[in-house]
Amino acid sequence: MGESASTPQQPQTPPPPPEFDEPWRTMLWKCKFLLEEKLRNFKLCGSDVKFVRILVVGEVGAGKSSFINAVNNVFQEQITSGALVVGRSGTSCTKTYKTHHIMGKDGSCLPFVFSDVMGLDSADGQGVHVQDIITALKGFLEEGYKFNPVTPASQKDYNKNPKTSDKPFCLVNVIAASTVSLMEQKLIEKMNLIRGVAIEYNLPQVIIMTKVDEVCPLVKQDLRKVYTSKKIKEKMQECSNLLGIPLSNIFPVKNYHEEVDTKDEVDVLILKALDQIVNLANDALEDQNPSEKSE
């Protein structure tokens, strides 16, 4: 009995390469000092305003407080923890509406500040109440207001006469690359509701996409591959699709979480994002042409 003819195996198509041949966004990795000095010496368009306020929102655990700390790390040249970050409990550590100032070399405050809020949650009655973020967007939320996930701020909690410096001039949405595909519809609806109010008030919007090292082995090994990684661009496009924010206003970053010293490549991504945020906020401030004095 003869041997049966074997079926010839089809040659397997190799998987597509995980990265582009060239970076799709230019990043000057050796320009940390220049970016840092540019921001340290930034001059606001309004001489009567000491700083522009940047409102940072995001899902619980996305890394919004870590991003604020990362900005502070750059300018302090050490790991800091001014904004408490989520631990293993999975609940937001931000309980009150708080302004975070970034200190310069001479001890003075740099001309931009961050407002941190409780994290968003897909479930009603958990996380920050959307109405509180809308109140903050309008500049009416009082500093130190204690968030209540069930009941939003009432008139007695309002800053009745907000100055220009009390009003945010840029909305920063923090989204984790590792969970963007898993975001529940209810959470997306909340973020889009906030986005709609920001559009109504002509506020520029940016997405900070955190945890890029957790979704791409290439980037985990070498952060400088962030703009050659196809996975990272795919995740950025997901963020863009969710909130309708163009890729030009989306910035992938890695926050500090286990390091004890700062790293140049981490700082450059943070600084590049911050440079765009501050410029957008300053443009929005100029468009408003404020006439009121701020303290």
C-alpha positions in Angstrom: 0.0 0.0 0.0 1.5 3.3 -1.1 2.0 6.3 1.0 -0.7 8.9 0.8 0.2 12.2 -0.7 0.8 14.8 1.9 -0.9 18.1 1.5 1.6 20.9 0.9 1.6 23.5 3.6 0.8 27.0 2.7 3.6 29.5 3.6 2.5 31.5 6.6 2.2 35.2 6.2 4.5 37.0 8.7 2.7 39.3 11.1 2.9 43.0 10.3 5.8 44.8 12.1 4.7 46.5 15.3 6.2 49.8 14.5 6.4 52.3 11.7 9.6 52.8 9.8 9.8 56.5 10.9 8.2 58.3 13.9 4.9 59.8 12.8 5.2 62.8 15.2 8.5 64.6 15.7 9.8 64.5 19.2 13.1 66.3 20.1 14.2 64.0 22.9 17.3 66.0 23.7 15.4 69.3 24.2 14.2 68.8 27.7 16.2 71.8 29.1 14.9 74.1 26.3 11.2 73.0 26.9 11.6 73.4 30.6 13.1 76.8 30.4 10.5 78.0 27.9 7.7 77.0 30.4 9.6 78.5 33.4 9.8 81.8 31.6 6.3 81.7 30.0 4.5 85.1 29.9 0.8 85.2 29.9 -1.0 87.5 27.4 -3.0 89.2 30.2 -0.8 91.3 32.5 -3.5 91.4 35.1 -3.7 87.6 35.4 -1.0 85.7 37.4 -1.8 82.3 36.0 -4.1 80.3 33.8 -6.1 77.5 35.3 -6.1 74.0 33.8 -8.9 71.6 34.8 -7.9 67.9 34.9 -10.7 65.3 34.7 -10.7 61.5 34.1 -11.8 58.1 35.2 -10.8 56.9 38.7 -7.4 55.3 38.3 -6.6 56.9 34.9 -3.7 58.8 36.3 -4.9 62.4 36.4 -3.4 63.2 39.9 -0.2 61.3 38.8 0.0 63.5 35.8 -0.2 66.7 38.0 2.6 65.1 40.1 4.6 64.3 37.0 4.5 68.0 35.9 5.7 69.0 39.4 8.4 66.3 39.3 9.9 67.9 36.1 10.2 71.4 37.7 11.3 70.2 41.1 13.7 67.7 39.5 12.6 65.0 42.0 9.7 62.7 42.6 6.9 64.5 44.4 3.4 63.6 45.6 1.4 66.8 46.0 -1.7 65.1 44.5 -2.7 61.9 46.2 -3.0 59.0 43.7 -5.3 55.9 43.6 -4.1 52.9 45.5 -5.4 49.4 45.5 -8.8 50.4 46.7 -9.8 51.6 43.2 -11.5 54.7 44.7 -10.6 58.3 44.0 -8.2 59.8 46.5 -9.2 63.3 45.4 -11.9 64.3 47.9 -11.9 68.1 47.6 -11.5 70.7 44.8 -7.9 71.7 45.0 -5.6 74.0 43.2 -2.0 72.7 42.6 0.6 75.4 42.0 3.9 74.5 40.3 6.9 76.1 41.9 9.8 77.8 40.1 13.4 77.8 41.0 13.2 81.0 43.0 10.2 79.7 45.0 7.7 81.7 43.0 4.7 80.0 41.3 4.8 79.3 37.6 2.1 81.0 35.5 -0.2 77.9 35.3 -2.0 75.9 37.9 -4.0 72.7 37.9 -7.4 72.0 39.4 -7.8 68.4 40.4 -11.3 66.8 40.9 -12.6 63.5 42.1 -12.4 60.8 39.5 -15.3 59.9 37.2 -17.0 56.6 37.6 -19.5 54.8 35.3 -21.9 54.1 38.1 -24.2 56.9 39.4 -23.5 57.7 43.0 -19.8 56.8 42.7 -17.1 59.2 41.6 -17.5 62.9 41.0 -20.9 64.2 40.1 -20.8 65.5 36.5 -22.6 68.7 37.6 -19.7 69.5 39.9 -17.2 69.4 37.0 -19.6 71.6 34.9 -19.7 74.0 37.9 -15.9 74.0 38.0 -15.7 74.6 34.2 -17.7 77.8 34.7 -15.4 78.9 37.6 -18.0 78.7 40.3 -16.7 75.8 42.4 -15.3 77.0 45.6 -11.7 76.0 46.5 -11.8 73.3 49.1 -15.3 72.1 48.2 -15.7 68.5 49.4 -17.1 66.3 46.6 -20.3 64.3 47.2 -20.9 61.6 44.6 -24.6 61.7 45.2 -25.4 65.4 45.5 -23.7 68.1 43.5 -22.7 71.5 44.9 -25.5 73.9 45.8 -25.5 77.7 45.6 -24.0 77.9 49.1 -20.9 76.1 47.8 -20.4 78.5 44.9 -17.7 81.1 44.4 -20.2 83.9 43.8 -17.8 86.3 42.1 -15.2 84.3 40.3 -12.1 86.1 39.0 -10.5 85.3 35.7 -7.9 83.2 37.6 -10.7 81.1 39.1 -11.9 80.0 35.6 -10.3 77.1 33.7 -8.9 78.0 30.3 -8.2 74.4 29.2 -9.9 71.1 29.9 -7.5 68.1 30.1 -9.1 64.7 29.8 -6.9 61.9 31.2 -7.5 58.5 29.7 -5.5 55.4 30.4 -4.3 53.6 27.3 -4.7 50.3 29.1 -8.4 50.7 29.7 -9.7 52.9 26.8 -11.1 49.9 25.0 -13.0 48.9 28.2 -14.7 52.2 29.1 -18.4 51.7 29.8 -20.9 53.7 27.7 -22.2 55.5 30.8 -18.7 56.9 31.5 -18.3 57.9 27.9 -21.6 59.8 28.0 -20.5 61.7 31.2 -17.2 62.7 29.5 -19.0 63.8 26.4 -21.5 65.9 28.5 -18.5 67.7 30.1 -16.9 68.1 26.6 -20.1 69.7 25.3 -20.1 72.4 28.1 -16.4 73.0 27.4 -17.2 73.6 23.7 -20.1 75.9 24.8 -17.6 78.0 26.8 -15.0 77.9 24.0 -12.5 76.0 26.1 -9.7 74.1 24.3 -9.5 70.4 25.1 -6.6 68.0 25.3 -6.3 64.3 26.0 -3.4 63.0 28.1 -3.2 59.3 27.3 -1.4 57.7 30.3 0.0 54.2 30.9 1.5 53.8 27.4 4.1 51.4 28.8 1.4 49.0 29.8 -0.1 48.4 26.3 3.0 48.2 24.1 6.1 46.0 24.9 8.2 48.2 22.5 7.4 51.3 24.5 7.8 49.5 27.9 11.4 48.7 26.8 12.1 52.0 25.2 9.8 55.0 25.7 11.3 56.8 22.8 9.5 54.4 20.5 6.1 55.9 21.5 5.7 57.6 18.1 6.8 54.6 16.0 4.5 52.2 17.9 1.5 51.2 15.9 -0.3 50.1 19.1 0.1 53.6 20.6 -1.2 55.4 17.6 -4.2 52.9 17.5 -5.0 53.7 21.2 -4.7 57.5 20.5 -7.2 57.1 17.6 -9.5 55.3 20.0 -9.3 58.3 22.4 -10.0 60.6 19.5 -13.0 58.6 18.4 -14.4 58.6 22.0 -14.3 62.4 22.6 -14.0 63.9 19.1 -10.6 65.5 20.0 -8.1 65.5 17.1 -4.8 63.5 17.3 -2.9 66.8 17.3 -4.4 67.5 20.8 -3.7 64.0 22.2 -0.4 63.3 24.0 0.8 59.9 25.2 2.7 60.0 28.4 4.1 57.7 31.1 3.5 58.9 34.7 5.9 58.1 37.5 4.7 55.3 39.8 7.6 53.2 41.0 10.6 55.3 40.1 12.6 57.2 42.8 14.4 59.5 40.3 13.2 61.4 37.3 14.0 60.3 33.8 14.6 62.6 30.8 12.5 60.7 28.3 9.5 60.6 30.7 9.9 64.4 31.4 10.2 65.3 27.7 6.8 63.7 26.9 5.3 65.5 29.9 6.8 68.9 28.9 5.7 68.6 25.3 2.1 68.0 26.4 2.3 70.8 29.0 3.7 73.2 26.4 0.7 72.6 24.2 -1.8 72.8 27.1 -0.4 76.1 28.4 -0.3 77.7 24.9 -3.9 76.7 24.2 -5.0 78.0 27.7 -3.1 81.3 27.0 -4.8 81.6 23.6 -8.2 81.1 25.3 -7.4 83.7 27.9 -6.4 86.2 25.2 -9.7 85.5 23.3 -11.7 86.3 26.4 -9.7 89.6 26.8 -10.3 89.7 30.6 -10.7 93.1 32.2 -11.1 92.0 35.8 -8.1 91.9 38.2 -7.1 88.6 39.7 -5.4 88.2 43.0 
